């Protein structure tokens, strides 16, 4: 155990304060992040707290902690650090992640915490120079994750931009040499054809998943609103639910998941022969005459999603897409030459995204292994052979 550490109350380390109300009807467009423990949920034109800052959950998201470098507006559903009392803000963010807020619950329909109760929790902290060293090591991993996450976002935006340029605006490579011809959807490039979605895409195709043994399982919560990536994959026995393999697109069929944008591209399985299963609320889309990546990008388009949303029926709050709607969705099917050009550019981008996502997963796992041991003093940061470089506070 390292020396120089002090045992004290959390209230001697920081002062926590409840965030501020900010009703949606009074929010304005700006550059100031609106922050909860889950991260940035929007932007405003006024800051209430100077950065750097730390925000943690007050209700529902107990134990979640978000660190932000710039000035911000903390939401009233959270607690933020009003006073770091001379301690390193980044270290404090890691310290809070190790505390078990669940044992400090305030009774109620939704689990909550009282800042005065949290202030009475006993913690151990090292001197500030030691805090800075610990924060530098751990934030190195977080900074690498942030950089990879930004690259993933850029790569996906690039793929979507290619899709729109080529297949919505018909500005594909060599388009100036191709005449537009009339069709039931208006002018389309010569050599292209109008097809129904079901002519080019298999809807919930038969896929065999064995009942015995543990297999990857994807719940609805694993899908992102704005990314192809699938996170927090579980392992379950059985085979009840949607069934899919690499190259399939998972399309949320239920409200509000579909309206929120939950759509994913499957490429996490070790081989193309492996299979997985997931929520019954997925519609599985599989390419028949296109490329898998094209299907995903089409599923992300406003036209495709709009058709699905209009078909929804059922009880309020539990409305679902009617798969028959895809038989009525018409689109301009590219010719083989344009699809071949698409295959040269876009699939490598999807593979790069998966590589970066796997890298992030490894970085997070390493950080999560080090975090409790460093913050508790069980592992002396000075004994680590890690070149952290210069890391911003």
Secondary structure, DSSP 8 states (H G I E B T S, - for coil): --SS-EEEEHHHH-EEEE-B---GGG----SEEEEETTEEEEEES--SB-SSEEEEESBSSTT-EEEESS-EEEBTTEEEEEE-TTS-HHHHHHHHHTS-GGGGEE-SSS-EE-HHHHTT-EEEE--HHHHHHHHHHHHHHHHHHHHHHHHHHHHHHHHHHHHHHHHTS---TTGGGS-EE--TTS-EETT-EEEEHHHHEEES------SSS-EEEE-GGGB-SS-S-B-S-EEESS--SEEEETT-EEEE-BTTHHHHT-EEE---SSSTT-EEEE-TTEEEEEESSS-HHHHHHHHHSHHHHHHHHHT-BSSTT--B--GGGGGG-EEEE--HHHHHHHHHHHHHHHHHHHHHHHHHHHHHHHHHHHHHHHHHTSS-GGG----------
